[in-house]
Amino acid sequence: MRLVAFCLTALLVVSLTADADWRSFRGSATNSLAPEEQIPLDWESDDVVAWSAELPGRGLSCPIVVGDKVVVTASSGYRQGQLHVLCFAAVGGELLWERTFWATGRTSSHPKTCVAAPTPSSDGERIFATYSSNDVACLDLEGNLLWYRGLTYDYPNASNSLGMSSSSVVVGGSLVVMVENDIDSFTTGLDTRTGEELWRIDRPQAANWTSPALWSHDGEDLVLLQSSAGVTAVDPVTGETRWSYGDGASTVPSLVASDGVAYVPSNGLTAIRPGQNTPEVAEIVWQEGGLSPGTSSPLVFDDSVFVLSRPNVLIRAEAGTGEEQWKLRLSGNFSSTPVVATGHLICFNEEGTAFVVDPAESGRIVSTREFGETILATPAVADDALYIRSDAHLWKIAAP
């Protein structure tokens, strides 16, 4: 009985820790939501900055939070060939460890982006750092290297001239990595323990910067892959296709899934789900041309879908119908995807201005703050704190 009680307690601790973590791009559930986390809403005082830390190189990758550790990647050097993984203490901001590697693949990219564009991911025991050079490094939480894959060795034509940016996601024992481009385009599932390829599927031959989204509904866990051809729902263990949507989609902002519906940047914004009569083919719930996202990905919160349209209009619409509820004009251009914490939307423009937005009624800017540096990354939210990075710094926002 003691052994059973211990195992149940251990499982409960792991479950609670996973819920509190932010383990991938747009969070552990890839939906940008942490509404129960209590972060400050008044950002005008310097007291909200708990700490800041300097970073050694460029990065569009978002921070992730695993337990009491904050992990972020960067790239440095004349050709951005040096790849960094940095781990900071969530309390105090002390640099716990840093690991560096040399890129084995192509490091060329558009000047706006860089090699450290994909966000790392974690299964709670390991950290998986992916880069535009198609390098994948797996480390334990103490920074020890467990395995390393230079995917360019196996697939030398897998690249594009503007740089890759798809982030990885972990489902069970599979690390799903999208390597989609104009020539040798594919998505693969790697064994999280060894880095060996569990499966590989051919994908549309077109440059693609979207990231996989998690689909968890009716007891089924799938990964949704978005491309210029549409959306494919695949089994993360086998890579088998379960259902698909074939009316095209954006190759920049990524879809989000909520309550059995996927909201896809396609023909504006299109809500889809597996077909009632033909489950292998998705059916359209609604489609709204006026809800087209810019670079930022959409999110669903409080029975509403939110999109940041080009260049700077935040729109709230009913999640069930797509009917517009309000519009709010912000300032600047946006690459970062908003996140939800304390029941509010947190948005960062490229110029480094943060907007805290109350989503109720007609939308209202509660407070703003100027960080004075270019910010292209999406924030991470965990343990009543928000983490955001620029090329030069990582900041923690929390109550004093």
Buried (B, 14 or more C-beta within 10 A) or exposed (E): EEEEEEEEEEEEEEEEEBEBBBBBBBBBBBBBBBBEBBBBBEBEEEEBBBBBBEBBBBBBBBBBBBBBBBBBBBBBBEEBBBBBBBBBBBBEBEEBBEBBBEBBBBBBBEEEBBBBBBBBBBBBEBBBBBBBBBBBBBBEBEBEEBBBBBBBEBBEEBBBEBBBBBBBBBBEBBBBBBBBBBEBBBBBBBBBBEBEBBBBBEBBBBBBBBBBBBBEBEEEEBBBBBBBBBBBBBBBBEBEBBBBBEBBBBBBBBBBBBEEBBBBBBBBBBBBBBBEEEEEEBBBBBBBEEBBBBBBBBBBBBEBBBBBBEBBBBBBBBBBEBEEBBBBEBEBBBBBBBBBBBBBBBBBBBBBBBBBBBBEEEBEBBBBBEBEEBBBBBBBBBBBBBBBBBBBBBBBBBEE
